[in-house]
């Protein structure tokens, strides 16, 4: 048994160290009554279901049975959940279990409860109140061995599969089993393990375990430990208004002060315990409290004061069929009547009640009370029936010896000793580490004295090496920067080369106009001379007006050609990095036409439709026009390239389509709030998904070798980011690509 306890402790430590693997983000540190008051104010079914689930999950089961309020919450949850929303099978089974439980069908209730737990386990749900409450059914059925096997099995399951929070209830259930077996060592050790788990998510559960540790240290006879833990637990139970546990923890103080003949203090504690209990509830806590008060009066030799309390206890016990032991404490009503009749010298009734108490302890398999009653029976029969007294005392010593083998003589729980050993071992290891560090420090100092000169020389050599490496690195860096500058300039010139034919086409139009109007003006000047020679002044004036109008057109188209040339020169130069107000629609339209005509001039077989949709409300925006122009040119070049490639593919391998493939490039601008959106889309082959994430990487290109540098989109991305904008892409294979610039 000790080996297994060590094993489970080790497993628990490992589980805590890896708890997130299957621990839920659970927290039961709520005020239950405050949560319940919020329920009427929830307006939607989703909110009500969420709160009802929490109220049901965290509600502790009383010392005898689930409350009517718990059943009402279950009914409301099941009704709401009929509309759908969550897997409610476990809660429906829980409702059946609670109904059977309250009607006294404990065997069927236990079976339903186990199935409910199995359903919740599949959901990895924290169900510590339900897991802890099932021990009450085992107690009512007097099946302590089955209880132990159940909690042992569930503990192993939760340690391996989680959630780890549920191990707290398992340790609590196992601890209660050892209480029945009078093995205080393992009982208290398991209560402490339970407290260690509860501490992280349920303060009320933690306080409950600490209180139990104090109570059972008191019963074990270690008053110092009992006082320490009870003083920790009782104020917390009072703060939580936990009447059952307040009364439970006050009981050892009543017994202790009674044993020390401090009857006034004992009565004060008894009265306080009574005040904290519910006199009308189907709960043994109130009966246990007034029974303890009656025993104090009997120890004071005042049976007349004890009798009314004893009769009240008997009435409650007969009505509700309370057991001797409950989660609210021991209810030794038969033993109290034994003491009463012994006090008034009614030996037959005293013997009858003492035997009744012992027989109930045997039925409930409570070794603690069996020991107590066997000893009392031996002493009771010692004078009148010595042989019978010997029989009971032999049973007492036999049972006591078997129990003492499991309990250590120091009356300190094994778990606490293990924890102290762990702390001490950690301290020893820490001291060993400190000593090792000191030894290592001394050795290091001795070594430093011998190698300091060598270290200085080595550092000097390293500094020389680093300096030379720094010089080399600077040269390499300068070379890389120069190469980068040349690559960028090459990309610029490449894009300018793409425009060359377009520029020629665009300049040709204004030059044709200049030539045509110049020839017309030459003819008009000859006509003007003729008219002046004949003296036809009016006709001469009309001819002069025509000449003037033609000169204005020549000037306009000359400026148009000049603007194109200046734009291209600006494109080829490095950026000034100064933003200026720019008509974005005009800029986009300019590069669109230059790009298209440039491609047409290079490849006569190329043709595509391009459409524009410009938002005329945009006006001028502040940008670096030559940089944004490079971006637009790059996107347009890629778009026309994509549709041209798809067009050539369709010509090589015709695909039946209705209508046939028509290359199309769409360019649009739009003002959205304070931003401008530029879109360039095509109906080409699209970009494959496997390379989409790489398109902005320098030197990455999907074009054949020699047809692209791989710097276009990389430069475009940097330019747009430098403008504080963003560039996005949407693509579909065989559907096309759309680039969006947001400035």
C-alpha positions in Angstrom: 0.0 0.0 0.0 2.8 2.4 0.8 4.5 1.6 -2.5 1.3 2.4 -4.4 0.9 5.7 -2.4 4.5 6.7 -3.4 3.7 5.8 -7.0 0.5 7.8 -7.2 2.3 10.8 -5.6 5.0 10.6 -8.3 2.4 10.4 -11.0 0.6 13.4 -9.5 3.7 15.5 -9.6 4.3 14.5 -13.2 0.8 15.4 -14.1 1.0 18.8 -12.4 4.2 19.5 -14.4 2.4 18.8 -17.6 -1.1 19.8 -16.6 -1.9 21.9 -19.7 -1.8 18.8 -21.8 -5.4 17.9 -20.8 -6.5 20.5 -18.2 -9.4 22.8 -19.0 -9.4 26.5 -18.3 -11.8 25.8 -15.4 -12.5 28.0 -12.4 -15.1 27.3 -9.7 -14.2 30.3 -7.6 -17.6 31.9 -7.9 -20.2 33.0 -5.3 -22.9 30.4 -6.0 -25.8 32.5 -4.7 -24.7 35.5 -6.7 -24.6 33.4 -9.8 -28.1 32.0 -9.1 -29.4 35.6 -8.8 -28.2 36.4 -12.3 -30.3 33.7 -13.9 -33.7 35.6 -14.1 -31.9 38.5 -15.8 -30.6 36.4 -18.7 -32.6 37.2 -21.8 -31.4 34.6 -24.4 -31.5 30.8 -24.3 -27.8 30.6 -25.0 -27.0 32.8 -21.9 -29.4 30.8 -19.7 -28.0 27.5 -20.9 -24.4 28.7 -20.2 -25.3 29.9 -16.7 -27.4 26.8 -15.8 -24.6 24.5 -16.9 -22.2 26.3 -14.5 -24.7 26.3 -11.6 -25.2 22.5 -12.1 -21.5 21.7 -12.6 -20.2 23.5 -9.5 -23.1 22.7 -7.1 -21.9 20.4 -4.3 -24.1 17.5 -3.3 -25.3 17.7 0.3 -24.4 15.2 3.0 -27.5 13.1 2.1 -28.9 13.9 -1.4 -29.1 16.5 -4.2 -31.2 19.5 -3.4 -34.5 20.4 -5.1 -32.9 23.5 -6.5 -30.3 21.3 -8.3 -33.1 19.3 -9.8 -35.0 22.4 -10.8 -31.9 23.7 -12.6 -31.6 20.4 -14.5 -35.2 20.5 -15.6 -34.8 24.0 -16.9 -31.6 23.2 -18.7 -33.1 20.1 -20.4 -36.2 22.1 -21.5 -34.1 24.9 -23.0 -31.8 22.4 -24.7 -34.6 20.7 -26.5 -34.2 23.4 -29.2 -30.6 22.2 -29.7 -27.3 23.8 -28.7 -25.3 21.2 -26.8 -25.0 17.5 -26.1 -27.4 17.2 -23.2 -27.5 13.4 -22.7 -25.3 13.5 -19.6 -27.5 16.1 -17.9 -30.6 14.1 -18.8 -29.1 11.0 -17.2 -28.0 13.1 -14.2 -31.6 14.2 -13.7 -32.7 10.6 -13.7 -30.0 9.7 -11.1 -31.0 12.6 -8.8 -34.7 11.6 -9.0 -33.9 8.1 -8.0 -31.5 9.3 -5.3 -34.1 11.5 -3.6 -36.7 8.7 -3.8 -34.4 6.3 -1.9 -33.6 4.0 -4.8 -29.9 4.2 -4.1 -28.7 1.2 -6.1 -30.4 2.5 -9.3 -29.2 6.0 -8.6 -25.6 4.7 -8.2 -25.8 2.9 -11.6 -27.2 6.1 -13.4 -24.6 8.3 -11.7 -21.7 6.1 -13.0 -23.1 6.2 -16.5 -23.4 10.0 -16.2 -19.8 10.3 -15.2 -18.7 8.1 -18.2 -20.6 10.5 -20.6 -18.9 13.5 -19.0 -15.5 11.8 -19.2 -15.9 11.6 -22.9 -16.3 15.4 -23.0 -13.2 15.8 -20.7 -15.4 17.7 -18.3 -14.5 18.8 -14.8 -17.1 17.3 -12.6 -15.6 17.3 -9.1 -18.9 18.0 -7.2 -20.6 15.1 -8.9 -17.6 12.8 -8.5 -17.3 13.7 -4.8 -21.0 13.4 -4.2 -21.2 9.8 -5.4 -19.5 8.7 -2.2 -22.7 9.5 -0.4 -24.5 6.7 -2.3 -21.8 4.3 -1.4 -22.1 5.3 2.2 -25.9 4.9 2.1 -25.4 1.4 0.7 -22.6 0.6 3.2 -20.3 -0.5 0.3 -17.0 0.9 1.3 -14.8 -1.6 -0.6 -16.8 -0.8 -3.8 -16.3 2.9 -3.1 -12.5 2.4 -2.8 -12.3 0.4 -6.0 -14.4 3.0 -7.9 -12.3 6.0 -6.8 -9.0 4.1 -7.3 -10.1 3.2 -10.9 -11.2 6.8 -11.7 -8.0 8.2 -10.2 -5.8 6.1 -12.5 -8.0 7.1 -15.5 -7.8 10.9 -14.8 -4.1 10.8 -14.1 -3.6 9.3 -17.6 -6.4 11.0 -19.6 -7.4 14.1 -17.6 -8.8 16.4 -16.7 -6.5 16.5 -13.8 -8.9 18.6 -11.7 -11.1 15.5 -11.3 -8.4 13.7 -9.4 -9.2 16.0 -6.4 -12.6 14.3 -6.0 -11.0 10.9 -6.3 -8.4 11.6 -3.6 -11.3 12.9 -1.4 -13.3 9.7 -1.9 -10.3 7.5 -1.2 -9.5 9.5 1.9 -13.0 8.9 3.2 -12.6 5.2 2.7 -9.4 5.2 4.9 -11.3 7.2 7.5 -13.8 4.3 7.8 -10.8 2.0 8.1 -9.3 4.1 10.8 -6.2 4.5 8.7 -5.6 8.2 9.5 -2.2 8.2 7.9 -3.5 7.4 4.4 -6.8 9.3 5.0 -5.0 12.6 5.8 -2.4 12.0 3.1 -5.2 11.7 0.5 -7.0 14.7 1.8 -3.8 16.8 1.5 -3.3 15.5 -2.1 -6.9 16.5 -2.9 -6.3 20.0 -1.4 -3.2 20.4 -3.6 -5.3 19.8 -6.7 -8.3 21.9 -5.6 -6.0 24.9 -4.8 -5.6 25.8 -8.4 -9.3 26.1 -9.4 -11.7 25.7 -6.4 -11.0 27.6 -3.2 -14.1 26.2 -1.5 -12.9 22.6 -2.3 -9.5 23.4 -1.0 -10.8 24.7 2.3 -13.0 21.7 2.6 -10.0 19.3 2.4 -7.9 21.4 4.9 -10.8 21.3 7.3 -11.0 17.5 7.0 -7.3 17.2 7.6 -7.8 19.2 10.9 -10.7 17.1 12.0 -8.9 13.8 11.4 -5.7 14.9 13.0 -7.8 15.6 16.0 -9.3 12.1 16.0 -5.8 10.7 15.5 -4.7 12.5 18.6 -2.3 15.1 17.1 -3.9 18.2 18.7 -1.1 20.5 17.4 -1.7 19.6 13.8 -5.4 19.7 14.3 -5.3 23.2 15.7 -3.1 24.4 12.8 -5.4 23.1 10.0 -8.7 24.0 11.8 -7.6 27.6 12.3 -6.9 27.8 8.6 -10.2 26.3 7.6 -12.8 27.6 9.9 -12.5 31.3 9.0 -12.6 30.5 5.3 -15.7 28.3 5.8 -17.4 31.2 7.7 -16.4 33.6 4.9 -18.0 31.3 2.3 -21.0 30.8 4.6 -20.5 27.1 4.4 -22.6 26.1 7.5 -22.0 22.3 7.1 -18.2 22.6 7.1 -18.2 25.2 9.9 -20.2 22.8 12.1 -18.0 19.8 11.0 -14.8 21.7 11.9 -16.1 22.9 15.2 -16.9 19.3 16.4 -13.2 18.5 17.2 -13.0 21.7 19.3 -16.1 20.6 21.2 -14.6 17.2 21.9 -11.1 18.6 22.7 -12.5 21.1 25.3 -14.8 18.5 26.7 -11.8 16.1 27.2 -9.9 19.0 28.9 -12.9 19.7 31.2 -13.3 23.1 29.6 -17.1 22.7 29.5 -18.0 26.4 29.0 -15.7 26.6 25.9 -17.1 23.3 24.6 -20.7 24.6 25.0 -19.8 27.8 23.2 -18.4 25.8 20.3 -21.5 23.6 20.3 -23.8 26.6 20.3 -21.9 28.1 17.4 -22.1 24.8 15.5 -25.9 24.8 16.0 -26.2 28.4 14.8 -24.4 27.5 11.5 -26.7 24.6 10.7 -30.1 24.4 9.0 -32.6 23.1 11.5 -35.2 22.2 8.9 -33.0 20.6 6.3 -32.8 16.8 5.6 -29.2 17.0 6.8 -27.5 15.3 9.6 -25.3 18.3 10.5 -27.9 19.9 12.8 -28.6 16.6 14.6 -24.8 16.0 15.0 -24.3 19.5 16.5 -27.0 19.1 19.1 -25.9 15.6 19.9 -22.4 16.9 20.7 -24.0 19.5 23.0 -25.9 16.7 24.8 -22.7 14.8 25.3 -21.0 17.9 26.8 -23.9 18.1 29.4 -23.5 14.4 30.1 -19.8 14.9 30.7 -20.8 17.7 33.1 -23.1 15.1 34.9 -26.2 17.1 33.9 -28.4 14.4 32.3 -31.5 16.5 32.8 -30.1 19.2 30.4 -28.9 16.6 27.9 -32.2 14.7 27.6 -34.2 17.3 25.5 -31.4 17.4 23.0 -31.1 13.6 22.9 -34.9 13.3 22.2 -34.6 15.8 19.4 -31.8 13.9 17.9 -33.8 10.6 18.1 -36.7 12.3 16.4 -34.6 13.5 13.5 -32.8 10.2 13.2 -36.0 8.2 13.2 -37.6 10.6 10.7 -34.7 10.8 8.2 -32.9 7.5 9.0 -29.5 9.2 9.5 -26.4 7.0 9.5 -23.7 7.2 12.2 -21.2 8.8 9.8 -22.1 11.5 7.3 -20.2 14.1 5.4 -21.3 16.6 8.1 -19.7 14.6 10.9 -20.5 11.7 13.2 -24.0 11.3 14.6 -23.5 9.0 17.6 -27.0 9.2 18.9 -27.0 5.6 20.3 -23.7 6.2 22.1 -25.1 9.4 23.5 -28.1 7.6 24.9 -25.7 5.0 26.3 -23.9 7.7 28.2 -27.2 9.1 29.4 -28.5 5.9 30.8 -25.2 5.1 32.3 -25.3 8.5 34.0 -28.7 7.8 35.5 -27.6 4.2 36.5 -30.0 2.4 34.1 -27.6 -0.4 33.1 -29.9 -2.5 30.9 -30.8 0.5 28.6 -27.2 1.6 28.7 -26.0 -1.8 27.5 -28.7 -2.0 24.8 -27.8 1.4 23.3 -24.0 0.7 23.4 -24.5 -2.6 21.6 -26.8 -0.9 19.1 -24.1 1.7 18.4 -21.5 -1.0 18.0 -23.7 -3.1 15.6 -24.4 0.0 13.4 -20.6 0.7 13.3 -20.1 -2.9 12.1 -22.8 -2.5 9.4 -21.3 0.7 8.2 -17.8 -0.8 8.4 -16.6 2.2 10.4 -13.4 0.9 12.1 -12.9 4.1 14.2 -16.2 3.8 15.9 -15.9 0.0 16.2 -12.7 0.6 18.2 -14.3 3.2 20.4 -17.4 1.0 21.1 -15.4 -2.2 21.7 -13.2 -0.5 24.2 -16.3 1.0 25.9 -18.0 -2.4 25.9 -15.0 -4.0 27.6 -14.9 -1.4 30.3 -18.7 -1.5 30.7 -18.9 -5.3 31.3 -15.6 -5.5 33.4 -17.3 -5.5 36.8 -20.5 -7.5 36.1 -19.5 -9.8 33.3 -15.7 -10.2 33.1 -15.7 -13.0 30.5 -17.8 -10.9 28.2 -15.5 -7.9 28.8 -12.5 -10.0 27.9 -14.1 -11.0 24.6 -14.8 -7.4 23.6 -11.3 -6.2 24.7 -9.7 -9.0 22.7 -11.6 -7.8 19.6 -10.5 -4.3 20.4 -6.8 -5.2 20.6 -7.0 -7.3 17.5 -8.6 -4.5 15.5 -6.4 -1.9 17.0 -3.2 -3.8 16.2 -4.2 -4.2 12.6 -4.9 -0.4 12.4 -1.7 0.6 14.2 0.4 -1.3 11.7 -0.8 1.2 9.0 -0.5 4.3 11.2 2.9 5.6 12.3 3.6 6.4 16.0 4.4 10.1 15.4 0.8 10.6 14.1 2.0 12.8 11.2 0.6 11.9 7.7 2.9 10.2 5.3 2.2 12.9 2.7 3.5 15.6 5.0 6.6 13.7 5.7 7.2 13.1 2.0 6.7 16.9 1.4 9.2 17.7 4.2 11.7 15.1 2.7 11.3 16.7 -0.7 12.0 20.2 0.8 15.0 18.8 2.7 16.3 17.0 -0.3 16.0 20.2 -2.4 17.9 22.1 0.3 20.7 19.5 0.4 20.9 19.5 -3.4 21.0 23.3 -3.3 23.9 23.2 -0.8 25.7 20.6 -2.9 25.3 22.9 -6.0 26.6 25.9 -4.0 29.7 23.8 -2.9 30.3 22.6 -6.4 30.1 26.2 -7.7 32.5 27.4 -5.0 35.0 24.6 -5.9 34.6 25.4 -9.6 35.2 29.1 -8.9 38.5 28.3 -7.0 39.7 26.2 -9.9 38.8 28.8 -12.4 40.7 31.5 -10.5 43.8 29.2 -10.4 43.5 28.6 -14.1 43.1 32.3 -14.8 46.4 33.0 -13.0 48.3 30.6 -15.3 46.6 31.4 -18.6 46.0 35.2 -18.3 49.0 36.1 -20.5 47.9 33.6 -23.1 44.4 35.0 -23.0 45.7 38.5 -23.6 47.7 37.3 -26.5 44.8 35.4 -27.9 42.5 38.5 -27.5 45.0 40.6 -29.3 45.3 38.1 -32.1 41.5 38.0 -32.2 41.2 41.8 -32.4 43.6 41.9 -35.3 41.7 39.1 -37.1 38.4 40.9 -36.4 39.8 44.2 -37.7 41.0 42.6 -40.9 37.7 40.8 -41.2 35.8 44.1 -40.7 37.8 45.7 -43.5 37.0 42.8 -45.8 33.4 42.9 -44.8 33.2 46.6 -45.5 34.6 46.0 -49.0 32.2 43.2 -49.6 29.3 45.3 -48.3 30.2 48.2 -50.7 30.4 45.7 -53.5 27.0 44.2 -52.7 25.5 47.7 -52.4 26.9 48.6 -55.8 25.6 45.4 -57.3 22.2 46.0 -55.8 22.2 49.6 -57.2 23.2 48.3 -60.6 20.5 45.6 -60.4 17.8 48.1 -59.5 19.0 50.5 -62.2 19.0 47.6 -64.6 15.4 46.8 -63.6 14.5 50.5 -64.2 16.2 50.5 -67.6 14.5 47.2 -68.4 11.1 48.7 -67.6 12.1 51.7 -69.7 13.1 49.4 -72.5 9.6 47.9 -72.3 8.2 51.4 -72.9 10.5 52.3 -75.8 8.2 51.2 -78.5 5.2 52.7 -76.6 7.1 56.0 -76.3 7.8 56.0 -80.0 4.1 55.3 -80.7 2.9 58.0 -78.3 5.4 60.6 -79.6 4.6 59.8 -83.2 1.0 61.1 -82.8 1.9 64.7 -81.6 4.8 64.8 -84.2 2.4 63.9 -87.0 0.2 66.7 -85.9 3.1 69.1 -85.7 4.2 68.1 -89.3 0.7 68.3 -90.7 -0.1 71.6 -89.3 3.3 73.0 -90.2 2.7 72.0 -93.9 -0.8 73.5 -93.8 0.6 76.7 -92.3 3.2 76.9 -95.2 0.4 76.7 -97.7 -1.7 79.3 -95.7 1.2 81.7 -95.6 1.4 81.6 -99.4 -2.3 82.2 -99.6 -1.9 85.1 -97.2 0.8 86.7 -99.4 -1.5 86.4 -102.4 -4.4 88.1 -100.6 -2.2 90.9 -99.3 -0.9 91.4 -102.8 -4.4 91.8 -104.1 -5.4 94.0 -101.2 -8.0 91.7 -99.9 -7.4 92.5 -96.3 -10.5 90.8 -94.8 -9.6 87.4 -96.3 -6.0 87.9 -95.2 -7.2 88.4 -91.6 -9.2 85.1 -91.8 -6.1 83.3 -93.1 -4.0 84.8 -90.3 -6.5 83.5 -87.8 -6.2 80.0 -89.2 -2.4 80.2 -89.1 -2.7 81.3 -85.4 -5.0 78.4 -84.6 -2.7 75.9 -86.2 0.3 77.3 -84.3 -1.6 76.8 -81.1 -2.2 73.2 -82.0 1.5 72.8 -83.0 2.4 74.2 -79.6 0.0 71.9 -77.7 1.3 68.7 -79.4 4.9 69.8 -79.0 4.3 70.1 -75.3 2.6 66.7 -75.3 5.8 65.2 -76.8 7.9 67.1 -74.4 5.9 65.8 -71.4 6.4 62.2 -72.6 10.1 62.6 -72.9 10.4 64.3 -69.5 8.3 61.5 -68.0 10.6 58.9 -69.3 13.7 60.8 -68.2 12.2 61.0 -64.8 11.4 57.3 -64.8 15.0 56.5 -65.6 16.5 58.7 -62.9 16.7 57.8 -59.2 13.8 58.8 -57.0 13.9 62.2 -55.4 12.1 60.7 -52.4 9.9 63.8 -52.3 6.1 63.4 -52.6 4.2 65.8 -54.8 0.5 66.2 -55.7 -0.2 63.9 -58.6 -3.2 63.1 -60.7 -3.3 59.4 -60.1 -5.8 58.8 -62.9 -3.7 60.5 -65.4 -0.6 58.7 -64.2 -2.2 55.3 -64.5 -3.7 56.1 -67.9 -0.4 57.3 -69.2 1.5 54.1 -68.2 -1.3 51.9 -69.4 -1.2 53.2 -73.0 2.6 53.4 -73.1 2.9 49.8 -71.8 0.3 48.4 -74.2 1.7 50.1 -77.3 5.2 49.1 -76.3 4.2 45.4 -76.2 2.3 45.8 -79.5 5.4 47.3 -81.1 7.6 44.4 -79.9 5.2 41.6 -80.9 2.7 42.4 -83.8 0.8 39.2 -83.0 -0.1 40.5 -79.5 -3.5 42.1 -79.0 -5.6 42.5 -75.9 -8.5 44.6 -74.7 -7.9 46.9 -71.9 -10.6 48.8 -70.0 -10.4 51.6 -67.4 -12.7 52.6 -64.6 -11.4 55.8 -63.0 -12.9 57.5 -60.0 -12.9 61.2 -61.0 -13.5 62.3 -57.5 -10.0 61.3 -56.4 -8.2 64.4 -57.5 -4.5 64.8 -56.7 -2.8 62.7 -54.1 0.7 63.1 -52.6 3.0 60.4 -54.0 6.4 60.0 -55.6 5.1 59.8 -59.2 8.1 58.1 -60.8 8.1 55.4 -58.0 4.4 54.7 -58.2 4.7 54.8 -62.0 7.3 52.0 -61.9 4.9 49.9 -59.7 2.0 50.5 -62.1 4.2 49.7 -65.1 5.4 46.5 -63.5 1.9 45.3 -62.7 0.6 46.2 -66.2 3.5 44.5 -67.9 2.9 41.3 -65.9 -0.9 41.5 -66.7 -0.3 41.9 -70.4 2.3 39.1 -70.3 -0.1 36.8 -68.6 -3.0 37.3 -71.0 -0.6 37.0 -74.0 0.8 33.7 -72.7 -2.7 32.3 -72.3 -3.6 33.6 -75.8 -0.6 31.8 -77.3 -1.5 28.6 -75.4 -5.0 28.7 -76.7 -3.8 29.1 -80.2 -1.4 26.1 -79.9 -4.0 23.8 -78.2 -7.4 25.2 -79.0 -9.9 24.8 -76.2 -13.6 24.7 -77.0 -15.1 27.7 -75.2 -18.2 29.8 -75.6 -17.3 32.6 -76.1 -13.7 32.0 -77.2 -10.9 33.4 -75.0 -10.4 37.2 -75.3 -7.4 38.7 -73.5 -8.6 41.4 -71.1 -6.8 43.7 -68.7 -8.9 45.9 -66.3 -7.5 49.0 -64.6 -9.5 50.9 -62.0 -9.1 53.5 -59.3 -11.5 54.2 -56.4 -11.5 56.5 -53.4 -12.5 54.7 -50.1 -12.7 56.9 -47.1 -9.2 58.6 -47.0 -7.5 56.0 -49.1 -7.1 55.4 -52.8 -7.4 51.9 -54.3 -5.8 51.0 -57.6 -6.6 47.6 -59.1 -4.9 45.8 -62.0 -6.6 42.6 -63.0 -6.3 40.2 -65.9 -7.9 37.0 -67.1 -4.7 35.1 -67.7 -3.5 31.8 -66.3 -3.2 33.1 -62.7 -0.4 32.4 -60.2 0.0 28.8 -58.9 -0.8 28.5 -55.2 2.5 26.8 -54.5 4.6 29.8 -55.5 2.1 32.6 -54.4 4.0 33.2 -51.1 7.3 33.8 -52.9 6.2 36.4 -55.5 7.6 39.3 -53.5 11.0 37.7 -52.9 13.9 39.3 -54.7 15.0 37.4 -57.9 12.0 35.1 -57.8 10.2 35.0 -61.2 7.8 32.6 -62.9 9.0 33.8 -66.4 11.4 31.7 -68.4 15.1 32.3 -67.9 16.2 35.5 -69.5 12.7 37.1 -69.6 12.6 38.5 -66.1 15.0 39.7 -63.4 12.7 38.8 -60.5 13.0 42.3 -59.0 9.8 43.9 -60.3 7.4 42.8 -57.7 10.0 43.0 -55.0 10.7 46.6 -55.8 7.0 47.3 -56.1 6.4 45.9 -52.7 9.1 48.0 -51.1 7.9 51.2 -52.9 4.3 50.7 -51.7 5.4 50.0 -48.1 7.6 53.1 -48.2 4.4 55.1 -49.1 2.7 53.6 -46.1 0.3 51.5 -48.3 -0.2 47.9 -49.0 -0.3 45.6 -52.0 -2.5 42.6 -52.1 -3.1 39.8 -54.6 -6.0 37.5 -55.4 -5.6 34.8 -58.0 -7.2 31.6 -59.3 -5.5 29.1 -61.5 -6.8 29.5 -65.1 -9.0 32.3 -63.9 -6.7 35.3 -63.7 -5.0 37.6 -61.2 -5.9 40.8 -59.5 -3.4 43.1 -57.8 -4.7 45.8 -55.5 -2.7 48.8 -54.3 -4.0 50.8 -51.4 -2.4 54.2 -50.8 
